[in-house]
Structures are given as structure tokens and as C-alpha cells.
Amino acid sequence: MDEYLVEIITEEGKDTIKTFGVSVIDVVNTMVDLIHVQELGEITRIKDQQSWTFSQQISLEELRSLKALIKDQAQIKLSLVEES
């Protein structure tokens, strides 16, 4: 598991937070779960300084809506593990 710095925008303004994840996708998924996060900026993996910029064309609200449609997230993870 790696450490990441994530630039976020909330009602209070712009901030940078530290989080942990297996991948950048894991980090984005965590940010989707944080309702107070309105937008994402740059995501930087601390160990090698690799960075990703979250596209403004992808809405966190849309991702939250799609995630809410998933009834059993554990089943999806189990299915992905079985297929790989």
C-alpha cells in the first residue's frame, strides 16, 4: 500500500490531504466516498512522485450516483478476483 497526496476542493476551499491506497484508482474510489470532496486536482504517489490529474470532465457526483447503484460491492471484488 502506498501513500498519496491528493489536492481536493471542498466548500472551505482548496486543500491537500494524505491518503493510502493500492493504486491511484483506489485513491479516487476513496475520494468518491468522501462526500465533502467536491473536486479532485493532482494526485501524487509519494514514493516516486508520479502524479495524475483528475479530469474535470468526470464528475464526482456522477461517480457517487453510479456507485450508489451497486448493491453488493463485495461481490464485484470477489468476481474480479475469480476472473483474474
Secondary structure, DSSP 8 states (H G I E B T S, - for coil): -EEEEEEEEETTEEEEEEEEESSHHHHHHHHHH-TT--EEEEEEETTT--EEE--TTS-HHHHHHHHHT-S-HHHHHHHHHHH-
